[in-house]
């Protein structure tokens, strides 16, 4: 379930013309952390929310309802 979500977030980043470097600056994580998030996943909810915010997206539209609670 997490993999499709992470793929969706990456797709959104690319659609906005953002590089991983842009995102790590927007959300305040290291390059290694961000690369791990996109490739292997399993981020915490607050990290997912930071990514969604960095993508200037609505978290309700990007994150599945069962994750948001």
C-alpha positions in Angstrom: 0.0 0.0 0.0 2.8 2.4 0.8 4.6 1.9 -2.5 1.8 3.3 -4.7 1.5 6.3 -2.4 5.2 7.0 -2.7 5.1 6.6 -6.5 2.2 9.1 -6.5 4.2 11.6 -4.5 7.2 11.2 -6.8 5.1 11.6 -9.8 3.7 14.8 -8.4 7.2 16.1 -7.6 8.3 15.4 -11.2 5.1 17.0 -12.6 6.0 20.2 -10.7 9.5 20.0 -12.2 11.1 19.5 -8.8 14.3 17.6 -8.2 14.9 15.6 -5.0 17.3 18.4 -4.0 14.4 20.9 -4.2 12.2 18.7 -2.0 14.8 18.1 0.7 15.3 21.8 1.0 11.5 22.4 1.2 10.9 19.8 3.9 14.2 19.9 5.8 15.6 16.4 5.5 18.9 15.1 4.3 19.4 13.9 0.7 19.9 10.4 2.0 16.7 10.5 4.0 14.7 11.8 1.0 16.1 9.2 -1.4 15.3 6.5 1.1 11.7 7.8 1.4 11.2 7.7 -2.3 12.8 4.4 -3.0 12.1 2.3 0.1 9.4 4.2 1.9 7.8 3.6 5.2 7.8 7.2 6.3 6.0 8.5 9.4 2.7 10.3 9.0 4.3 13.7 9.9 7.0 13.1 7.3 4.3 12.3 4.7 2.5 15.5 5.6 5.8 17.5 5.2 6.2 15.9 1.7 2.6 16.8 0.7 3.1 20.3 2.0 6.4 20.6 0.1 4.5 19.5 -3.1 1.9 22.2 -2.3 -0.8 19.6 -2.4 -3.9 19.0 -0.2 -3.1 16.1 2.2 -6.7 14.9 2.0 -6.3 14.5 -1.8 -2.9 12.9 -1.6 -3.0 10.6 1.5 -5.4 7.7 1.8 -8.1 8.1 4.3 -7.0 5.1 6.3 -3.6 6.7 6.9 -5.2 10.0 8.1 -7.5 8.3 10.5 
